[in-house]
């Protein structure tokens, strides 16, 4: 009788495939640069708002745009509704690619990060609600601490100089992608005002036309950009948050290659072009016009004493870490997955703490949740900044404690001794690689033998070192 073949256990945070590793590295490189700009913009906004009198409020409250089209908006609204549509457009492409060509295409591989991300959104919301129910505050801001800002998180990694291995970086990216998906759903479902069905119908018709043009392989940015602007304008006037238009168009792009002659799918090509605009311009400008809140001793005290603001801080710092770590542990406990032997559970907790940096989308949801209360809106923003800063410091300390281990893993991933452009760790099962390495070592051995003979000759002549 033939013995049953044991099922292999899925590796949590295992090594990425080479194409996925290269894609993640390129995407995160752009986000890291954008994250540094985001940090600069946030600091500039805080300095401007607290040192230049009322000029900050005057500038971000300045209105422009065609009023006849319902688009006479302040600069702050242009940043939140317009520029963030570019951010969500990229998020839509990223989500589509993950679903059809990335880690999320495999249900078993996707289950772990998706469960972790969902728990990492549910727990902060629960922490916020409990804090406000017990403290007698408003539960309207339950969604504020649910989002992770991947650019800000990567900027923290760049500042503290931690060399996270690609598996942990990909895990963080996947968490952020799932976060973005559910943040979009939260905005669409819970923060939609009275609907204008005529505008909504026009936006839907525009999206259908956008899809048909893509389906017919019609090319030309001069067609898609004006059409995208019309769709965005109609979506804004429909009462649904305008960023939904961005993610809808992103999800329509084809993100898989049809044959080997196609180096990149259209979605990957467009994402490569638009991501720098999103990370380097759209998100930093949004931060510049949204992160400027007045900071004083009393304001900082209120952040930790008011139930609404305390709920945001605790949601980001405690809820995110506990939710993601707990969700990951439970997923491995009740499935056949096991943690990569090169990593340990403290590494998962450190990344979970890093995910508590919820800046861009948290600020946006904070504005939507408390639209009628400008004072509380500013206090919620201050809480987002405080919570993100605490999460950054905590995760930075935890990651630094393991940095020697991370650096070794990173160096192993990057080593390319045969100089063929492919890391050696991906070629260990290829005979050609071992033959190239044998030739390299034989050449080095021959050189060392020659040097030994030279050194031996010098010693016999009495000219060597004493």
C-alpha positions in Angstrom: 0.0 0.0 0.0 1.4 3.4 -1.0 1.9 5.8 1.9 0.1 9.1 1.5 2.1 12.0 0.4 2.3 14.6 3.1 0.9 18.0 2.1 3.5 20.8 2.1 3.0 23.6 4.6 2.6 27.1 3.2 5.5 29.4 4.2 4.4 32.6 5.8 6.8 35.4 4.8 8.7 33.0 2.6 11.0 34.1 -0.2 9.3 35.9 -3.1 9.6 34.7 -6.7 12.2 36.7 -8.7 9.6 38.7 -10.8 7.6 39.5 -7.7 10.7 40.5 -5.8 11.8 42.8 -8.7 8.3 44.4 -8.9 8.1 44.9 -5.1 11.6 46.5 -5.1 10.8 48.9 -7.8 7.4 49.9 -6.3 8.8 50.4 -2.8 11.8 52.4 -4.1 9.4 55.0 -5.5 7.2 54.9 -2.4 10.3 55.4 -0.2 11.2 58.6 -2.0 7.6 59.7 -1.9 7.5 58.9 1.8 10.5 61.2 2.5 8.7 64.0 0.6 5.6 63.2 2.6 7.5 63.6 5.8 9.0 66.9 4.6 5.5 68.2 3.5 3.9 67.2 6.9 6.7 69.0 8.8 6.4 72.0 6.6 2.6 72.2 7.1 3.0 72.0 10.9 5.7 74.8 10.9 3.7 77.0 8.5 0.4 76.6 10.4 2.1 77.4 13.8 4.4 80.2 12.8 2.9 82.3 10.0 -0.3 83.6 11.6 -3.4 83.0 9.4 -1.6 82.6 6.1 -1.8 78.8 6.1 -5.6 78.9 6.6 -5.9 81.6 4.0 -3.9 79.7 1.3 -5.6 76.3 1.8 -9.0 78.0 1.9 -8.4 79.9 -1.4 -11.1 78.9 -3.9 -10.6 78.3 -7.6 -12.3 76.3 -10.4 -15.4 76.6 -12.6 -18.4 77.2 -10.3 -20.8 76.5 -13.1 -19.6 72.9 -13.1 -19.9 72.6 -9.3 -16.1 72.6 -9.0 -15.4 75.9 -7.2 -13.2 74.3 -4.6 -10.7 75.3 -2.0 -7.1 74.2 -2.5 -7.6 71.9 0.5 -10.5 70.2 -1.3 -8.7 70.1 -4.6 -5.9 68.2 -2.8 -8.3 65.8 -0.9 -10.7 65.2 -3.8 -8.5 65.7 -6.8 -4.9 64.8 -6.0 -5.9 61.8 -3.9 -7.8 60.5 -6.9 -4.4 60.0 -8.5 -3.3 58.1 -5.4 -6.3 55.9 -5.4 -5.9 55.3 -9.2 -2.5 53.8 -8.5 -4.0 51.9 -5.6 -6.6 50.5 -7.9 -3.9 49.3 -10.4 -1.9 47.8 -7.6 -4.8 45.9 -6.3 -5.8 44.6 -9.7 -2.2 43.5 -10.3 -2.1 41.7 -6.9 -5.4 39.9 -7.8 -4.3 38.7 -11.3 -0.5 38.5 -11.2 0.7 39.0 -7.6 0.4 37.2 -4.3 -3.4 37.7 -4.0 -4.1 35.5 -7.1 -3.5 32.4 -5.1 -6.2 32.0 -2.5 -4.0 30.0 -0.1 -1.2 32.5 -0.3 -3.5 35.5 -0.1 -5.5 34.2 3.0 -2.8 35.1 5.5 -2.1 38.7 4.5 -5.8 39.3 3.9 -6.8 37.9 7.3 -4.0 39.9 8.9 -5.1 43.1 7.2 -8.8 42.6 8.0 -7.9 42.0 11.7 -5.6 45.0 11.5 -8.6 47.2 10.4 -11.2 45.7 12.7 -9.2 45.9 15.9 -8.4 49.7 15.6 -12.0 50.4 14.9 -13.0 48.3 17.9 -10.5 50.0 20.1 -11.8 53.4 19.0 -15.4 52.5 19.6 -14.7 51.1 23.1 -12.7 54.1 24.0 -15.5 56.4 23.0 -18.4 54.4 24.4 -16.6 54.2 27.8 -15.6 57.9 27.6 -18.8 59.3 26.3 -17.3 60.5 22.9 -18.5 60.3 19.3 -18.2 57.0 17.5 -18.3 58.8 14.1 -14.5 58.5 13.7 -14.3 54.7 14.0 -12.7 54.4 10.6 -10.0 56.9 11.1 -7.3 54.5 12.6 -8.0 51.7 10.2 -5.7 52.7 7.4 -1.9 52.1 6.9 0.2 54.6 5.0 2.8 52.6 3.1 4.8 55.7 1.9 5.1 57.1 5.5 6.0 53.6 6.8 8.8 53.2 4.2 10.0 56.7 4.9 10.5 55.7 8.5 12.5 52.6 7.4 14.6 54.9 5.2 15.2 57.3 8.1 16.2 54.6 10.7 18.2 52.7 8.1 16.7 49.3 8.6 17.3 46.8 5.8 14.1 44.7 5.9 14.2 41.5 3.8 11.9 41.6 0.8 9.4 39.1 2.3 8.7 41.6 5.2 8.5 44.5 2.8 6.1 42.6 0.5 4.0 41.7 3.6 3.8 45.3 4.5 2.9 46.3 0.9 0.1 43.6 0.7 -1.3 44.8 4.1 -1.4 48.4 2.7 -3.1 47.2 -0.6 -5.9 45.4 1.3 -6.1 48.4 3.7 -6.6 50.7 0.7 -9.3 48.4 -0.8 -11.4 48.5 2.4 -10.7 52.2 3.0 -12.2 52.8 -0.5 -15.3 50.7 0.5 -15.6 52.6 3.8 -15.5 55.9 2.1 -18.0 54.9 -0.6 -20.5 53.3 1.8 -20.2 55.4 5.0 -19.2 58.8 3.7 -21.5 59.4 0.7 -23.8 62.4 0.9 -27.1 62.9 -0.9 -26.8 61.4 -4.3 -27.2 63.3 -7.6 -28.4 60.4 -9.8 -28.0 62.4 -13.0 -24.3 63.0 -12.3 -23.8 59.5 -11.0 -25.4 58.1 -14.2 -23.0 60.3 -16.3 -20.0 59.0 -14.3 -21.1 55.4 -14.8 -21.5 56.0 -18.5 -18.0 57.5 -18.6 -16.6 54.5 -16.8 -18.3 52.2 -19.4 -16.8 54.2 -22.2 -13.4 54.0 -20.5 -13.7 50.2 -20.2 -14.8 49.9 -23.9 -11.8 51.9 -25.1 -9.5 49.7 -23.1 -11.3 46.6 -24.3 -10.9 47.7 -28.0 -7.1 48.3 -27.3 -7.5 52.0 -28.2 -4.3 53.9 -27.3 -3.6 57.5 -26.6 -3.3 59.4 -23.3 -5.0 62.4 -25.0 -8.3 60.3 -25.0 -8.0 58.8 -21.5 -6.9 61.8 -19.5 -9.8 64.1 -20.6 -12.2 61.3 -20.2 -10.8 60.6 -16.7 -11.2 64.2 -15.7 -14.9 64.2 -16.9 -15.5 61.0 -14.9 -13.9 62.5 -11.9 -15.9 65.7 -12.1 -19.2 63.8 -12.5 -18.3 61.5 -9.6 -17.6 64.5 -7.4 -20.9 66.1 -8.2 -22.8 62.8 -7.7 -22.2 62.9 -3.9 -19.9 59.9 -3.9 -16.3 60.8 -2.9 -14.4 61.6 -6.1 -11.5 59.3 -5.2 -13.8 56.4 -6.1 -13.5 57.4 -9.7 -9.7 56.9 -9.5 -9.8 53.4 -8.1 -12.6 52.4 -10.5 -10.5 53.4 -13.5 -7.4 51.7 -12.0 -9.2 48.4 -11.5 -10.3 48.4 -15.2 -6.7 48.3 -16.6 -5.3 45.0 -17.8 -2.6 44.0 -15.4 -1.5 40.6 -16.9 0.8 40.0 -19.9 -0.9 38.2 -22.8 2.2 36.7 -24.2 6.0 36.7 -23.7 6.5 39.4 -26.4 4.8 41.9 -24.1 7.4 43.0 -21.5 4.9 44.7 -19.3 1.1 44.8 -19.0 -0.6 48.1 -19.8 -1.5 48.4 -16.1 2.1 47.9 -15.0 3.3 50.4 -17.6 0.9 53.1 -16.6 1.5 52.4 -12.9 5.3 52.9 -13.5 4.5 56.3 -15.1 1.9 57.5 -12.7 3.3 56.2 -9.3 6.0 58.9 -9.2 3.4 61.6 -9.8 1.3 60.1 -7.0 4.1 59.5 -4.5 6.1 62.6 -5.3 3.5 65.2 -5.9 -0.1 64.3 -5.2 0.3 62.8 -1.7 2.9 65.4 -0.4 0.6 68.2 -1.6 -2.3 66.6 0.2 -0.2 66.4 3.3 0.8 70.0 3.0 -2.8 71.3 2.9 -4.2 68.8 5.5 -1.5 68.2 8.1 -1.2 71.8 9.3 -2.8 71.9 12.7 -2.1 74.3 15.6 0.0 72.6 18.3 0.1 73.9 21.8 0.4 72.4 25.3 -3.3 72.4 25.6 -3.9 70.8 22.2 -1.4 68.0 22.9 -3.1 67.4 26.3 -6.5 67.2 24.6 -5.2 64.5 22.2 -4.6 62.2 25.2 -7.7 63.2 27.2 -10.6 63.5 24.8 -12.2 60.1 23.9 -12.3 60.8 20.1 -8.6 61.7 19.8 -7.5 59.1 22.4 -9.4 56.5 20.5 -7.5 57.4 17.3 -4.1 57.2 19.1 -4.9 53.9 20.8 -6.4 52.5 17.6 -3.2 53.3 15.6 -0.7 52.3 18.2 -2.4 49.4 20.0 -5.2 48.3 17.7 -3.0 48.0 14.5 -0.2 46.0 16.2 -2.5 43.7 18.1 -4.9 43.2 15.2 -2.3 42.4 12.5 -0.1 40.2 14.8 -3.1 38.4 16.2 -4.7 37.9 12.8 -1.4 36.5 11.5 -0.9 34.2 14.5 -4.5 32.9 14.3 -4.2 32.3 10.5 -1.1 30.1 11.1 -2.6 28.4 14.1 -5.7 27.2 12.2 -4.2 26.5 8.8 -1.2 24.5 7.5 0.9 27.7 7.2 4.1 28.1 9.2 6.4 31.0 9.7 9.6 31.2 7.6 12.4 29.7 9.6 14.6 32.8 8.9 12.2 35.0 10.8 10.5 35.0 14.2 7.2 36.2 15.7 8.8 39.4 17.1 9.5 40.3 13.4 5.8 40.1 12.6 5.0 42.2 15.6 7.5 44.9 14.6 6.0 45.1 11.1 2.5 45.1 12.7 3.6 48.1 14.8 5.0 49.8 11.7 1.5 49.4 10.0 0.2 51.7 12.8 1.5 54.7 10.8 -1.8 55.8 9.3 -1.3 59.2 7.7 -2.8 60.0 4.3 -6.1 58.0 4.3 -6.6 58.5 8.1 -6.4 62.3 7.6 -8.9 62.0 4.7 -11.3 59.9 6.7 -10.9 62.3 9.7 -12.0 65.2 7.5 -15.0 63.2 6.2 -16.1 61.9 9.6 -16.2 65.3 11.3 -17.0 67.7 8.4 -19.4 69.9 10.5 -16.9 70.4 13.4 -13.7 72.1 12.2 -12.2 72.2 15.7 -12.7 68.5 16.3 -11.4 67.8 12.8 -8.2 69.5 13.6 -7.9 67.7 16.9 -8.5 64.3 15.1 -5.7 65.3 12.6 -3.4 66.0 15.6 -4.3 62.6 17.0 -3.4 60.9 13.7 -0.1 62.7 13.7 0.6 61.8 17.3 -0.5 58.1 16.9 1.6 57.8 13.7 4.6 59.3 15.4 4.3 57.0 18.4 3.9 53.9 16.1 6.9 55.0 14.1 9.1 55.4 17.2 7.9 52.1 18.7 8.4 50.1 15.4 11.7 51.8 14.8 13.0 50.6 18.2 11.7 47.0 17.6 13.2 46.9 14.1 16.5 48.2 15.2 16.8 45.4 17.8 16.7 42.9 14.9 18.6 45.0 12.3 21.7 42.8 12.3 19.5 39.8 11.4 17.7 41.7 8.7 20.9 43.0 7.2 22.3 39.5 6.9 19.1 38.3 5.2 19.1 41.3 2.9 22.7 40.8 1.9 22.0 37.1 1.2 19.1 38.2 -1.1 21.2 40.7 -2.9 24.5 38.7 -3.4 25.4 38.2 -7.0 28.9 36.8 -7.1 28.7 35.6 -10.8 27.6 39.1 -11.8 24.8 37.9 -14.1 22.2 40.4 -12.7 20.3 37.7 -10.8 20.8 37.2 -7.1 22.6 33.9 -6.4 19.9 32.7 -4.0 17.5 32.3 -7.0 20.0 30.2 -9.0 21.0 27.5 -6.5 19.1 24.8 -8.5 20.7 25.7 -11.8 23.8 23.8 -13.0 25.0 26.7 -15.1 25.3 28.9 -12.0 27.4 26.3 -10.2 29.7 25.9 -13.3 30.2 29.7 -13.4 30.9 29.8 -9.7 33.4 26.9 -10.1 35.2 28.8 -12.8 35.3 31.9 -10.7 36.7 30.1 -7.7 39.3 28.2 -9.8 40.5 31.5 -11.2 40.8 32.9 -7.7 42.6 29.7 -6.6 45.1 30.0 -9.4 45.8 33.7 -8.5 46.4 32.7 -4.9 48.8 30.0 -5.9 50.7 32.4 -8.0 50.9 34.9 -5.1 52.0 32.1 -2.8 54.8 31.2 -5.2 55.9 34.9 -5.4 55.8 35.2 -1.6 57.8 32.0 -1.2 60.4 33.2 -3.7 60.9 36.4 -1.8 61.3 34.5 1.5 64.0 32.3 0.0 65.9 35.4 -1.3 65.8 36.9 2.2 63.9 39.8 1.0 60.6 38.9 2.7 59.4 40.4 6.0 61.3 39.4 9.1 
